[in-house]
Structures are given as C-alpha cells and as structure tokens.
Amino acid sequence: MKDTDKQVDPLPEEFASEDEAAEFWDQHSLTDYEELLEPVDFEAQIKRRHFEIEVDEESFMALCHTARKQHKPVKELASEILKKSLDAA
C-alpha cells in the first residue's frame, strides 16, 4: 500500500486528559498530520542554566559521600558549597 493510500485516524478536536493525548501520540505519527500544523511564535525565558566543571575524583567522591549523609542531590550540595565559598571570598 502506498503512503498516499494510508488511512489516518482523525485528529481529535481536544483530548480529555494529558494521558489521553499521550496515548494518542504514542500510537500515531505527527508526520501523518503535517497539513494541520500551524507555525507559532514561541519565546522561552530560561530561568536556570546548567554548567559543567571538572572536579578531581577524590573531591567528587567526598562530595557524593557528604550529599548522601545530608540526603541531598550532589548538584545541590555542590552549588551550596560554591555559593558559601564565593560569599566568603
């Protein structure tokens, strides 16, 4: 069967829930509905950025150990330590 002969389910006007929408798109391809797409203007406001820095293994392991003891994510503890250190500088 050619792609042009392919039967495509109609796109619902709206979905009753996010789960219903997710289920629909799990079973369908957006490429089958390209003619229904409309361009939109979108502006994102980035409120947080992630940076990567090199840390020696010994420091990283100590950071992981301390984070585990404090029940915090490693990135949160690392950020706190950097902020305190820079405030003191």
C-alpha positions in Angstrom: 0.0 0.0 0.0 1.4 3.4 -0.9 1.7 6.2 1.7 -0.9 8.2 -0.2 -3.4 5.4 0.3 -2.8 5.2 4.0 -5.8 5.7 6.3 -5.2 8.2 9.0 -7.3 8.4 12.1 -8.9 11.9 12.5 -7.2 14.2 15.0 -9.5 14.8 18.0 -10.6 18.4 18.5 -9.3 18.2 22.0 -8.2 15.5 24.5 -10.0 14.8 27.8 -6.7 14.5 29.6 -2.9 14.5 29.2 -3.0 10.7 29.4 -5.4 10.5 26.5 -3.2 12.8 24.4 -0.1 10.8 25.3 -1.9 7.6 24.3 -3.0 9.0 21.0 0.5 10.3 20.1 2.1 7.0 21.3 0.0 5.3 18.6 0.2 7.9 15.8 2.9 9.8 13.9 3.0 13.6 13.8 4.1 13.3 10.2 0.6 12.0 9.3 -0.9 15.3 10.5 1.6 17.8 9.0 -1.0 19.6 6.9 -2.8 20.5 10.2 0.3 22.1 11.8 0.4 25.8 12.1 3.5 27.9 12.8 3.7 29.6 16.2 5.8 32.2 17.8 7.4 31.0 21.0 9.6 32.8 23.4 11.2 30.9 26.2 12.5 32.5 29.4 15.4 30.4 30.7 15.4 30.8 34.5 18.1 28.3 35.2 21.2 27.0 33.4 23.4 24.0 34.0 27.2 24.2 33.8 29.8 21.5 33.7 33.0 21.8 35.6 35.9 19.4 36.1 36.4 18.1 39.6 39.1 15.7 40.7 37.9 12.2 41.7 38.8 12.5 45.4 36.8 15.7 45.8 33.9 14.3 43.8 33.8 11.2 46.0 33.8 13.3 49.1 31.0 15.4 47.7 29.0 12.3 47.0 29.6 10.9 50.4 28.6 14.2 52.1 25.5 14.6 49.9 24.4 11.1 50.8 24.8 11.8 54.5 22.8 15.1 54.2 20.1 13.4 51.9 20.7 16.0 49.2 21.4 15.7 45.5 25.1 16.1 44.7 24.4 19.1 42.4 22.5 20.9 45.2 25.3 20.4 47.7 28.0 21.5 45.2 26.0 24.6 44.4 25.7 25.4 48.1 29.4 24.9 48.8 30.3 27.1 45.8 27.9 29.9 46.9 29.3 29.9 50.5 32.9 29.8 49.3 32.3 32.7 46.9 30.4 34.8 49.5 33.3 34.4 51.9 35.8 35.4 49.2 
